[in-house]
Amino acid sequence: MNSATFVQNIFREYYTKDFSLSSFPSLIEKREFGFATFDGWMLRHKGFKDKEKLTAFLQDSVPRDAYVSCAYYEDPEAEMEKKGWTGADLIFDIDADHIPTPCGKIHDEWKCGNCGFSGKGVTPEKCPQCDSERFDTLTWPCNVCLDSAKSETTKLLDMLMHDFGFSDSEVSVFFSGHRGYHVHVENETIKILDAISRKEIVDYVTGLGFDVAFHGLEEGKFLQGPSLNDFGWRGRTAKAVYAFIENAKKEDFKQAGLQENVIAIVTKNKDALLKSLEGVGTWSAVKGIGFETWKKLVQFCAQSRSAKVDTVVTTDIHRLIRLADTLHGKTGLRKTMVSISALADFDPFKSAVAFKTGTAKVIVSSAPEFRIGDETFGPYENRKVELPTAAAILLVCKDRAEVLG
């Protein structure tokens, strides 16, 4: 049995015995569905009248990946220009691929598709050897990656709910099944926004074009700054600066662009500076710390409070997004809904594991140490091993192993 057949058989068992659309998309009859097959094809422009017909299709066809449109159409099965777009949910994709993490240098690999030159960490734009832009990549979902994505998701949720005023009932959070999270917003006002309007929302949550002049920092007889109690980016910026001054080390201040002599003054007067930030309006002008220093700190700290999202996904009003409760073809993990209140404690390697029984024998080419449930496996290098089904599926789907027998 080859690896693709093995994975498809395991997926079939899940869709037949365990699958349930607990996080069913609203207005299913208005949405387009798409499916990636195990043969490498992409099937689009599918429509379903109800949950039962969609479930039957998944059980019968057993796709590698299943997607649903963020958009609503008059005729989801028509060609794109004839579908009749009537609106779309607001979708955010937070993926570890867009977040620099130190663990990437350990478990992410790339190889030039032209000359074969390879390396670890972030894939370069061009091959250092031949300037080719074609790469084969091997990424890995680890705790550090997923915690980073969760942190960005938490920042995004804070903005959506406190700055934009969306309610718990309008915002849904999902573990994507791979290296990040999806946030869906269903709201009648947002539904009709075009791509340009959605780009404005993206710019806001990512802090693009952030200018201290518009967020409370003003030079004058007395230095004016935002308050910790301000709403929106003003309050967010003030809190970020406060936390930075309170906890930063010398190297952190250097990263913010401060000179040695200024760092010494900030460190010496830390308590006084923090006290001034606790006030309303007037920030302390400690001798040696003027407007330009505060400006550097505000600009630097504001970026730490922005949310790193895939901007293309949010602005695409026809986007297909992974269908909740379906399996991810790159991991075998399930796209899983997470309540906002439980996000901090959510563990993808427990809650999103779809296969709880059985084992499989595989030969692993290379794999870092990883965890499924409470068990830790690896690291492996050119090794034959018998693993629980979920662990074996993860390795095979990530092209790190082949099935034996």
N, C-alpha and C positions, 0 to 999 in steps of 0.2 A: 504493500500500500504506500503510495507517495504521500508527501506531507500535505499537499493541497486537499487531497481526498480525505485524509485523516481529520483535518480542521473542519472541512465541510460536514463530515459525518457528526462531529461533536456539536457543531452549530445546529445541525438538523435536530439533534436530540434536545437541545435547549429550546428551540422554537416549537417543538412538538409537545414537550412535557412541562417546561418551566416558564415559558414566555407569557407575560401579561402586560397589556398596555395600561399600567397604573397611572402613567403621566400622559394620558391621551391628549393629542393636540385638539384644540377647539375648531369648530367648523371644518371638519375633515373633508367634506365634499367640495370645499372651495380651494383646497391645497393641491399642489403638485407633489408627487413622490418620485424619487429616483433610487436606483439600486445598482451597486457595483457587484458584478458576478465573479465567481472564482475563475472564470475563463478570461478575465481581463476586460470584459465589456462593461459599458455604462448604459443602463436602461433609464430613460427619462420620460417625462410627460405622461406618467401614470396617474390615474385618479381612482379614488375609492369612495363609495357612498357611505360606508359605515365601518366601525371597528372590526366587525366580524369578517368582512371581505378582505380587509388589510391583513388581519391575522392569518387567514387562510392562504393568502398569497405568500406571506413570509414562510409559512410551513411547507408550502408546495415548492417554492423556488429556492429557498435557503440562500439568500445573498451573502456576500462577504461583508457588505456595508449597506445600510438603509438610511435614506435621507428624506426630509420633508421640507417644503418651501416655507420661508418666513412670510411669503406673499399669499394673498387671497385672490382667486381668479373667478371669472364668470364661467370659463371652461378650462379647467386645469389640464385636460388631455390634448388641447389644441397646440399648434405650433406657437412659439413664443410670442410673435407679433399678433397672434389672433386669440390669445388667452383671455384678454380683457382684465387687466390688472385693476383691482378695487382697493388695495391697501396692503400693508405688511406690518408684521410685528417688528419691534426693535430688538436686534440680536447682537450680542457681544461674545467674542471668542477670545478667551485669555489662555494663551498657550506658552509653555515653557520655552518653545522655540524662539519666542520674541523677548525672552528675559535672560540676560547674561547671568549665568550661575557658575560657581567654581567647579561643580561636579561634572560639567560638560567636558572638561579636559580629561576626565577619567573614563567616562563611558560613551561619549559620542565620537564617532569616527567618520571620516570622509575620504573618498578616493576619486581622483580625476578620471572622468570617463574617456579622456583622450590618451593621456600618457601613463596613467596608472599611479602617479604620485599620490601619496596618502598622508594623512595626519589625523590628529585628535583635536577635539574642541569645536569651536564655531567654524562652520564651513566658509572659506574665503570667497570673495566675489569672483576672483580669477585664480587659476592654478598658478602657484609660484614658479612652476617649472616650465609650463608651455602657454600660459595665459588663457587656457580654455575655461569656459564658464559652465561646462557640463560636469556634474558630480554625482556619484552614488553615495548616499549617506546612511549611516546606521545610528539612530538615536536610541535613548533608553529612558523609560519613566522611573525615576527614583524618588525617594522621600524629599530630598532637597529641592528637586525640580518642582514637585507637586506642591510643596509648602510655599515656594516662591509664587506659583500661580494662584494659590489660595490667598496669599497676602494681597496680590493685585486685585483679585475678585472682591475681597473685603473692602478695599479702597473704592472700587467702582460702586459697590452696593451703597456705601455711605453717601456718595454723590447722588446716585439715582433716587434714594429715599429722602435725603435731607435737603439737597439742592433742587432737585426736580419735583419732589413731592409725590413720587409714586408710592403706592401702598403695598403691603405684603401680598395682597391678593392679585396684584398686577405684575409682580416680579417673581420669576422662577429661576432657580439655580440648579445646574446639573454638572456632575463630573462628566467630562467628555468621553471617558473610556480610554484615553491615551495619556496626554501630558498636560491637561489643563481643565478649564471649566467653561461652560456656556451659561450666559445669562439671557433669559427671554423676557421681554416686556410686552404685555398685551394691554393696550390702552387705546380707546377710541380716538383721542386727540392725536396721539403719536402715529396711529395707523395710516393716516393719509399723507404723512410727510414724505417729500421727495428726497433724492439722494443728496442734494445740496444741503438741505435742512439737517439731515442725519450727519453730514460732515461737520456741521456746527456743533452738534452734540459730541462727536468724537473729539473735536478740537478742545472742547471744554474739559472732558474727563482726562485727556492726555496732557492738558496744560500747554498745548501748542500756542505759541505767541504770547506766553505769559509776560506781562510787563508790570514791574513794581509800581509804576505811576498810576495804574488803574486799580491797585489793591491796597491802598492806604499808606504807602510809604512816601512821605513828602519832606522835601528839604526846606527849611525856613529858620526863623529865629529859634524855634524849638522843633526838634525832629519828630515828625508825626508818623506813627505806625499803626497797623491794624491791631485790633483787640482779640484776646483769646476767646471772647464771647461773640465775636462777629460771625455772621453766617457766610456760607460759601467759601470761596477761595481766600477771602481775607482772614477768617477765623482759622481755616486750615493752614494757611501760611504762618500765622502767628504761633500756632501750636507746634508747627514743624521747627521753627526757629528756636522756640523755647526748649524743645526736646533735644535739639542739636547742641545748643550751648551747654545744656545740663550734662550731656553724656559724651560729647565728642572728645576724641584724643587729638594729639598734635597732628598726626597724619591726616585725620579727618578735616581739620581746619585747612591744611595745605591743599587738600582736594577741592576745597571750597574757594581756593584762590587767595587765601590770606598769607601775608608775608610773616616772617619769623617775629619781627618786633610787634606786629599787631596781635599775633597769636599769644604772645606773652602778656600783653595788656588785657586781652579777653579773658585769659586764664586767671589772671590776678584779680580781675573785677567781676568774676562770674556771678557771684551772689547779687551784686548791685544791678547787673544787667538783667538777671532773671526777675528781680523785683520790679524793675521798670516795665518789663513785658507783662507783668501781672496787672499793671494799671490800665487806664483807658486813654488811648490816644497818643500820649507823649512817651516816646522812648528815650531812655537815658543817653545823653551825648557824653559819655566818658571820654576824657581827654585822650586823644590818639585813636578814637573810634568814631569816625565821621560817617557821613551819608554814604560814601562809596563802599565802606566796609559793610554797612548794613545792607546795601544793595546786593553785594556779592552773596551775603548770607541768605537773603530772602530768595534770590534767584536759584541758588543751589538747593536750599531746603524745599522750595516749592516743588521741584522735580521729584523729590522723594515721596510726595503726596499725590502725584499723578498716577493714573492707572494705565498700565501697559496693555493695550488691547490691539487686536488685529483690525486695523482701520478699514481694510477692504471689505471685511465681512459685514460690518455695521452699515456701511454706505450702500451696499448692494441690495436693492429693493426686490430682487428676484432670487436671492440666495437660497440654496439648499443647505440645511443644517442636519446633523445626525439626528435620527429619530430616537426619542427617549425609549429606554428599556431594550434597545437592540444592541447587538454585539459589535465591538470595534474590530475591524479586520486586521489591525496592526498589533493587537494585544489579546483579544478574546475577552477583554473586560467589558462590562455593561455600562452604557450611558445611564447614569443614575441620578435621580432627583435628590436634592439635598435641601432640607429646610434651612432657611436663613439663620435661625437660632442655633442650629446644630452644625453649621459649617466649620466652626473653629475645631471641633472634635472629630470631624468626618475623616475616615480612613479608607481611601480608595482600595487599598490592598486587602481590605476585609469586606467592606460593604458592596463593592462593585464586582466581586468575584462570582462568576456565574456557575462554575463547575466545582462541586463540593466532593465528588467521589471519583474513584478510579485512578489508575496510574497509566503511564506510557513510557516506553523506552525510546530514548533519543540519543543522537550523537551531537554533542554541542561543539561548534567551531570555536566560539569565544563568548563569554558572558560575564558581566560583573556580578558581584554579590547582590542578591535581591531577596525580597520577602513576599510571600503570599500568606495571608492570614497571620498566624503567629510563628510560622516556620521560615527560616532563612536558608537560602540555597546559594551555591557557588562560592567564589568565582570558579568558572570552568574554562578549560582550554583544551580543545581536541580530546574530549572525553565522552565515553558512553556512560549513560546514567539512567536509572528509572526514577521518574518524578511523578508527583500528583498531577492529574490532568491539567489543572489550571496553570501550573508552573510550566509544564511541557508545551501547552498551547501558547503561552506568552513567548517562549523562546522560539518556537516555530514561526509564529506570526511576525516576530521581529527579525526573521532571517538569521537567527543565531544558532539554529539547530535543525536537524532532519530526523524524521521518524524512522525507527528501525522496525523491520518486520512487516 
